[in-house]
Amino acid sequence: MRPVGKTVWAIAEGYIPSQSTSGDRAFVSHETACILNAGPSDAHLAVTVFFSDRDPVGPYRVRVPAGRTLHLRFNDLQDPEAIPRDTDYSSLFESDVPVVIQHTRLDSRKAELALLTTTAYSQD
């Protein structure tokens, strides 16, 4: 396997709606960082979350095994604290090996589901 990607990524847009049309995990409104580690070494990431009206929170610690992918739901982050719902935020990912990150949101507040996805901003 050959590493691909960058070690610093940012997702400037973040928002987790508090409402969903279903309690089924597949249809709960959520934000996800899809992380690809195509390299031969495990990736250890530190995630910091930024807000418009208070200090940043983090780091959240995440590991993606070598040659694997992780779809990290921001909804599931709890340590050091849960990401608040209905709140604008941004996130910064710092990895010890190159990875690729894509951002996805499922907004299921209405029966007509909305899904958006984009590649995060990268920098080394």
QUIGIPE-V572922 format. One record per backbone hydrogen bond with DSSP energy under -0.5 kcal/mol. NH is the residue of the N-H (numbers start at 0). CO is the residue of the C=O. If there is no record, write none. Layout:
# QUIGIPE-V572922
nh/co
NH/CO
NH/CO
This chain:
# QUIGIPE-V572922
nh/co
5/98
7/122
8/92
9/120
10/90
11/9
13/11
13/88
16/14
20/107
26/23
27/23
27/24
29/105
31/103
32/71
33/31
33/101
34/32
34/69
35/33
35/99
36/34
36/67
37/35
42/63
44/42
44/61
45/93
46/59
47/91
48/56
49/89
50/53
51/87
56/48
58/46
59/46
61/44
63/42
64/62
66/36
66/38
67/36
67/64
69/34
71/32
71/69
72/70
73/30
73/71
74/30
75/72
76/72
76/73
79/77
82/73
82/76
85/15
86/83
88/13
89/49
90/10
91/47
92/8
93/45
94/6
95/43
98/5
99/35
101/33
102/117
103/31
104/115
105/29
106/104
106/113
107/105
112/110
113/106
115/104
117/102
119/100
120/9
122/7
